[in-house]
Amino acid sequence: MQCFSCSISRRTRENGCPVPLGEIKKISHWIPIFMGMTVMLCCFNAYALETPHSGHLDSRVKHINYNPQQVVKLVGHYGFSTDIEFGKNEAITQVAMGDSEAWTVTPVANHIFIKPKAQKAVTNMTVLTGSNTGSHVYNFELNAHWSRNGAHPNPNDMMFQIQFIYPHQTQQLQSHQALEKAMKVSSKPKISNQNYWYKGNESLLPIAAFDDGLFTYLKFNRKQDLPAVYIVNSDDSESLVNANINPKQPDTIVIRRVVKQLVLRQGQQVLCLFNQSFRAEAAAPYATTTMPNVTLVS
């Protein structure tokens, strides 16, 4: 059995005992005129169409924030259909078309599948939906043209799907994005214990082993293949560890517990790690993380 410190000692004791791992212009009479023009421009913009935004992965999947006073622009392509997805708890109660012969419209649950069929397919569509929380009204301006490049048109205004996002979903999305940003911030754990020893095949030996009182961290050399890590239970049985790889430190396995003994396995190779400063076996509180204002939930 051998030990960790800042670097790993390769010393072996003859007696077999473990060793610790350790810038103002004049006012003119033209100002009121320009002010009037500004007001007119603002009014014009207030009635502008709202075009769905492209998704993060495929630009043909669009999304748009729901606003009952806004008209949504839908661009169709001959030979292609568009799926309009409303709220999950909404049921479509009425669909009104300005020119019902210009488009094929098929409502299914909280979806509408729509496809242009007339050569002049410019019209409007109003959709009414209902749910246990109230009703919604959706207004669309429809127009269509032939694709210049099949399913990959140029310009890419193809709309395979339009998804509506609602106020509560927007808040959830913002929270989720903030969490993702926080998760990507590299925060170094506070080392509280480095008193780890090892015994076994040294090809599985991490270059550092420590814990912060909540989680255990095993850092490996980049040339090493990461082994499977098991926890040794009180009855000497082994359980696969609940661990993850730190994205900012891809060579570090983070174990969400502080335990007395770990077993690292790779094929037939085995190495045991012993926490010599272990007091009582207990899982790290899952409501606790090393990031402020972030809570883990199961």
C-alpha positions as CSV (number, residue, x, y, z in Angstrom):
1,M,0.0,0.0,0.0
2,Q,1.3,3.5,-1.0
3,C,0.1,7.1,-0.6
4,F,-0.8,10.5,-2.2
5,S,0.5,14.0,-1.4
6,C,1.1,16.9,-3.8
7,S,2.9,14.3,-5.8
8,I,2.7,10.6,-5.5
9,S,5.4,8.9,-3.6
10,R,6.6,5.6,-4.9
11,R,8.2,4.5,-1.7
12,T,7.4,1.1,-0.3
13,R,7.8,0.3,3.3
14,E,9.3,-2.9,4.2
15,N,6.8,-3.5,7.0
16,G,3.8,-3.1,4.6
17,C,2.3,-0.1,6.5
18,P,0.4,2.5,4.4
19,V,1.9,5.9,3.5
20,P,-0.2,9.1,3.1
21,L,-1.2,10.2,-0.7
22,G,-0.8,13.8,-0.2
23,E,-19.6,65.0,-26.5
24,I,-24.8,70.4,-28.0
25,K,-26.4,72.0,-31.0
26,K,-28.8,74.9,-31.3
27,I,-32.5,74.0,-31.1
28,S,-34.2,74.6,-34.5
29,H,-37.8,74.8,-35.6
30,W,-37.3,71.5,-37.5
31,I,-37.3,69.4,-34.3
32,P,-41.1,69.1,-34.0
33,I,-41.3,67.8,-37.6
34,F,-38.6,65.2,-36.9
35,M,-40.4,64.2,-33.7
36,G,-43.6,63.7,-35.7
37,M,-41.7,61.5,-38.1
38,T,-40.3,59.5,-35.2
39,V,-43.8,58.9,-33.8
40,M,-45.0,57.8,-37.3
41,L,-42.0,55.3,-37.5
42,C,-42.8,54.0,-34.1
43,C,-46.4,53.4,-35.0
44,F,-45.3,51.7,-38.2
45,N,-43.0,49.4,-36.3
46,A,-45.8,48.6,-33.8
47,Y,-47.7,46.9,-36.6
48,A,-44.8,45.0,-38.1
49,L,-45.1,41.3,-38.5
50,E,-43.3,39.0,-36.0
51,T,-41.2,36.4,-37.7
52,P,-40.3,33.2,-35.8
53,H,-36.7,32.9,-34.8
54,S,-34.4,30.1,-35.8
55,G,-33.6,27.4,-33.3
56,H,-30.2,26.7,-31.9
57,L,-29.6,23.4,-33.7
58,D,-31.5,23.5,-37.0
59,S,-32.6,26.8,-38.4
60,R,-35.7,25.2,-40.0
61,V,-37.1,24.6,-36.5
62,K,-38.4,28.0,-35.4
63,H,-39.7,29.5,-32.1
64,I,-41.7,32.6,-31.2
65,N,-42.9,34.2,-28.0
66,Y,-46.7,34.2,-27.7
67,N,-48.4,37.6,-27.9
68,P,-52.2,37.8,-28.6
69,Q,-51.8,41.3,-30.2
70,Q,-49.1,40.2,-32.6
71,V,-49.5,38.7,-36.1
72,V,-47.1,35.9,-36.9
73,K,-45.5,35.6,-40.3
74,L,-45.6,32.0,-41.7
75,V,-43.6,31.2,-44.9
76,G,-44.6,28.0,-46.6
77,H,-42.9,26.2,-49.4
78,Y,-44.7,24.2,-52.1
79,G,-44.1,20.5,-51.5
80,F,-43.3,21.0,-47.8
81,S,-45.6,21.1,-44.7
82,T,-45.1,23.1,-41.5
83,D,-46.0,22.0,-38.0
84,I,-47.3,24.7,-35.7
85,E,-47.0,23.6,-32.1
86,F,-49.1,25.4,-29.4
87,G,-49.1,24.9,-25.6
88,K,-49.0,21.3,-24.5
89,N,-52.4,21.6,-22.6
90,E,-54.2,23.5,-25.4
91,A,-56.8,22.0,-27.7
92,I,-57.6,23.6,-31.0
93,T,-61.3,24.7,-31.1
94,Q,-61.5,26.8,-34.3
95,V,-59.4,27.5,-37.4
96,A,-60.5,30.3,-39.7
97,M,-58.9,30.9,-43.1
98,G,-59.1,33.9,-45.4
99,D,-58.8,31.6,-48.4
100,S,-59.4,28.0,-47.3
101,E,-58.7,26.7,-50.8
102,A,-55.1,28.0,-50.8
103,W,-53.8,25.8,-47.9
104,T,-54.3,22.4,-46.6
105,V,-54.8,22.6,-42.8
106,T,-54.9,19.6,-40.5
107,P,-55.4,20.1,-36.7
108,V,-54.1,17.3,-34.5
109,A,-54.2,17.7,-30.7
110,N,-52.1,20.9,-30.0
111,H,-50.6,20.9,-33.4
112,I,-51.6,22.2,-36.9
113,F,-50.0,20.8,-40.0
114,I,-50.3,23.3,-42.8
115,K,-49.2,23.2,-46.4
116,P,-49.6,25.6,-49.4
117,K,-51.4,24.2,-52.4
118,A,-52.6,27.3,-54.5
119,Q,-50.2,29.2,-56.7
120,K,-51.2,32.4,-54.9
121,A,-51.3,31.3,-51.3
122,V,-51.2,34.7,-49.6
123,T,-54.0,34.9,-47.0
124,N,-54.5,35.0,-43.2
125,M,-55.4,32.4,-40.6
126,T,-56.8,32.7,-37.1
127,V,-56.6,29.9,-34.6
128,L,-58.5,29.6,-31.3
129,T,-57.5,27.2,-28.6
130,G,-58.7,26.3,-25.2
131,S,-57.3,24.8,-22.1
132,N,-58.0,24.4,-18.4
133,T,-56.2,27.6,-17.7
134,G,-58.0,29.8,-20.4
135,S,-58.1,30.4,-24.1
136,H,-55.6,31.8,-26.6
137,V,-56.0,33.5,-30.0
138,Y,-53.3,33.2,-32.7
139,N,-53.2,35.3,-35.9
140,F,-51.0,34.4,-38.9
141,E,-50.2,36.0,-42.2
142,L,-49.5,33.2,-44.7
143,N,-47.5,33.3,-47.9
144,A,-45.6,30.7,-49.9
145,H,-43.0,30.2,-52.6
146,W,-41.0,27.5,-54.2
147,S,-37.8,26.4,-52.5
148,R,-34.6,27.3,-54.4
149,N,-32.7,24.4,-53.1
150,G,-35.0,21.6,-52.0
151,A,-35.2,21.1,-48.2
152,H,-32.2,23.5,-47.8
153,P,-33.5,26.8,-49.5
154,N,-31.5,29.9,-50.0
155,P,-32.4,32.2,-48.3
156,N,-33.2,29.7,-45.5
157,D,-36.7,30.8,-44.6
158,M,-37.9,27.2,-44.5
159,M,-40.2,26.5,-41.5
160,F,-40.5,22.8,-40.7
161,Q,-41.9,23.6,-37.3
162,I,-42.9,26.7,-35.3
163,Q,-43.0,26.4,-31.6
164,F,-44.8,28.9,-29.4
165,I,-43.1,29.9,-26.1
166,Y,-45.2,31.3,-23.3
167,P,-44.3,33.8,-20.4
168,H,-43.7,31.0,-17.8
169,Q,-41.6,29.1,-20.3
170,T,-39.5,32.2,-21.0
171,Q,-38.7,32.5,-17.3
172,Q,-37.8,28.9,-17.1
173,L,-35.6,29.1,-20.1
174,Q,-33.8,32.2,-18.7
175,S,-33.2,30.3,-15.4
176,H,-32.0,27.3,-17.3
177,Q,-29.6,29.4,-19.4
178,A,-28.3,31.1,-16.3
179,L,-27.7,27.7,-14.6
180,E,-25.9,26.4,-17.7
181,K,-23.7,29.5,-17.6
182,A,-23.0,28.9,-13.9
183,M,-22.2,25.3,-14.5
184,K,-19.6,26.2,-17.2
185,V,-17.7,28.5,-14.8
186,S,-14.7,26.8,-13.6
187,S,-14.7,26.8,-9.8
188,K,-11.8,25.1,-8.0
189,P,-12.9,22.9,-5.1
190,K,-11.5,23.7,-1.7
191,I,-9.3,20.9,-0.6
192,S,-10.0,19.8,2.9
193,N,-8.5,16.3,2.9
194,Q,-5.6,14.8,0.9
195,N,-5.0,11.9,3.2
196,Y,-5.5,9.2,0.7
197,W,-3.5,6.0,0.3
198,Y,-3.5,3.4,-2.4
199,K,-2.8,-0.3,-3.0
200,G,-2.9,-2.2,-6.2
201,N,-2.0,-1.7,-9.9
202,E,-0.2,1.6,-10.3
203,S,-1.4,2.0,-14.0
204,L,-4.8,3.1,-12.5
205,L,-3.2,5.4,-10.0
206,P,-4.6,9.0,-10.2
207,I,-2.1,11.9,-10.0
208,A,-4.2,13.5,-7.2
209,A,-6.9,12.3,-4.8
210,F,-8.7,14.6,-2.4
211,D,-12.1,15.7,-1.1
212,D,-13.7,19.0,0.0
213,G,-15.9,17.5,2.7
214,L,-18.7,16.9,0.3
215,F,-17.3,15.4,-2.9
216,T,-14.3,13.3,-3.7
217,Y,-12.0,14.3,-6.7
218,L,-9.8,11.9,-8.6
219,K,-7.5,13.6,-11.1
220,F,-5.8,11.5,-13.8
221,N,-3.0,12.0,-16.3
222,R,-4.5,12.9,-19.8
223,K,-2.7,9.9,-21.2
224,Q,-4.6,7.6,-18.9
225,D,-7.9,5.9,-19.7
226,L,-10.4,6.7,-17.0
227,P,-11.3,3.6,-14.9
228,A,-14.6,2.6,-13.5
229,V,-15.0,3.6,-9.9
230,Y,-16.8,1.7,-7.2
231,I,-17.7,2.4,-3.6
232,V,-16.9,-0.3,-1.0
233,N,-19.9,-0.7,1.2
234,S,-19.9,-1.5,4.9
235,D,-20.5,-5.2,4.1
236,D,-17.5,-5.2,1.8
237,S,-19.7,-5.4,-1.3
238,E,-19.1,-2.9,-4.2
239,S,-21.5,-0.4,-5.8
240,L,-20.9,1.6,-9.0
241,V,-20.2,5.2,-7.9
242,N,-22.5,8.2,-8.6
243,A,-19.9,10.3,-10.4
244,N,-19.4,12.8,-13.3
245,I,-16.6,14.3,-15.3
246,N,-15.9,18.0,-14.7
247,P,-16.3,19.6,-18.2
248,K,-13.7,22.2,-17.3
249,Q,-11.4,19.5,-15.9
250,P,-12.0,16.6,-18.3
251,D,-9.4,14.5,-16.5
252,T,-11.1,14.7,-13.1
253,I,-13.7,12.3,-11.9
254,V,-16.0,14.0,-9.3
255,I,-17.7,11.6,-6.8
256,R,-20.7,13.0,-5.0
257,R,-19.7,11.4,-1.7
258,V,-16.9,11.1,0.7
259,V,-16.3,7.5,1.6
260,K,-13.8,5.3,3.3
261,Q,-12.7,3.2,0.4
262,L,-12.9,3.3,-3.4
263,V,-12.0,0.6,-5.9
264,L,-10.8,1.5,-9.4
265,R,-11.2,-1.2,-12.1
266,Q,-10.2,-1.5,-15.7
267,G,-10.3,-4.9,-17.2
268,Q,-8.4,-7.2,-14.9
269,Q,-6.5,-4.3,-13.3
270,V,-7.6,-3.2,-9.8
271,L,-6.5,-0.4,-7.4
272,C,-7.9,0.5,-4.0
273,L,-8.0,4.0,-2.5
274,F,-8.2,4.5,1.2
275,N,-9.4,7.7,2.9
276,Q,-7.3,7.7,6.0
277,S,-9.1,10.7,7.5
278,F,-12.6,9.2,7.1
279,R,-14.8,9.5,10.1
280,A,-18.3,8.5,9.2
281,E,-19.8,7.2,5.9
282,A,-22.5,9.6,4.7
283,A,-23.7,10.7,1.3
284,A,-23.0,14.3,0.4
285,P,-26.2,16.4,0.7
286,Y,-27.7,16.5,-2.8
287,A,-29.2,19.9,-2.2
288,T,-25.7,21.2,-1.9
289,T,-23.2,22.0,-4.6
290,T,-19.9,24.0,-4.7
291,M,-21.7,26.8,-6.7
292,P,-23.6,29.5,-4.9
293,N,-27.4,29.7,-5.5
294,V,-27.4,26.4,-7.3
295,T,-29.2,23.4,-5.9
296,L,-29.1,19.8,-7.1
297,V,-32.4,18.0,-7.4
298,S,-33.1,14.4,-8.0
